[in-house]
Amino acid sequence: MVSRFYNFGPGPATVPEPVLNKAREDLPEWHSSGMSVIEMSHRGKDFVGIAEHAEAILRELLAIPSSYRVLFLQGGATGQFAAVPLNLKRDKAKFAYLSTGLWSEKAIAEAKRYGEVQIVASSKERGYTAIPSRSDWNIDPDAAYLHYTANETIGGVEFQSIPEVESLTLVADMSSNILSRPVDVSRFGVIYAGAQKNLGPAGITLVIVREDLIGHAHPFTPSILDYKLQADNGSMLNTPPTYNWYLLGLVLEWIKEQGGIPAIEARNIRKADKLYAAIDASSFYSNPVDPAVRSRMNVPFLLAKTDLEKAFLAEAKAHGLVNLEGHRSVGGLRAST
Ligand code: PMP
């Protein structure tokens, strides 16, 4: 491949070159099938094989227990902001949320449309540069679930372990750190992630849901967001994003070839350590996040002289380093790794 940038965009994000090359090879015709994946019927044997293969690799990589269903949906993580309260409300009055950044806020705003939200703890007053310590959380034991954002893509704050919540159903938005580190799926009720950061293309959304939580959706739940309808139909209640599903499968295959999550995690630690070390060693760059919860995936940083940002971005680009702007809501700079 020619002249590819180092793309630090948070998502859509860089995709491994071997994946792109494989996709290019397969594009006009997939495996002597006489057609491109784009042209296949989603219910035909070839595509169903592609879809099942992606799920099988994911199950292997994450050691997903058989008591969990894996769904490949549309509507992004934003769709799941609504799907979670609608599917898990049951007879409960409240939803519990941890507020650790702008993506938590968006999830909370959506949940409020469907019921009362209890904010278990918030780091808003600290500018979302920290995670409130567990001893300061105030969890209503009767909440339908506790939701948290495992990695705040904008603020660069990441949970370094799974929160202890006793018997409460735990729900995590892992859009920006899924498969970047090992995770014990059995601790969760629901894990969801938009694919465009760590899984490949935008337009397909991963949902991993414990079986006993399926089948209780609120009657007003749109069919497309109903976990049971989707699970019963193999995530094909309507035409799924077939090409994205195939691409996602290629990314999973690549991760497996690299040595699975342990190998990917080691690489992520190396990258993040280098970047934070460079920032901390300089008087020119700074990162505002509590070092104990710094994200391995998204590294926001500021320049000592903020008026140099434009020049920094231009010079970075001249060196082949692009998409280093911070999120438009907060400004500054950010490297997504
Ligand atoms: N949650 C997190 C943590 C995100 O980073 C994003 C996207 N940047 C979203 C949710 C929203 O995802 P989508 O665009 O797939 O709806």
Residues whose N, C-alpha, C, O or C-beta is under 5 A from the ligand:
A	BS01	PMP	G75 G76 A77 T78 G79 W103 N151 T153 D173 S175 S176 G194
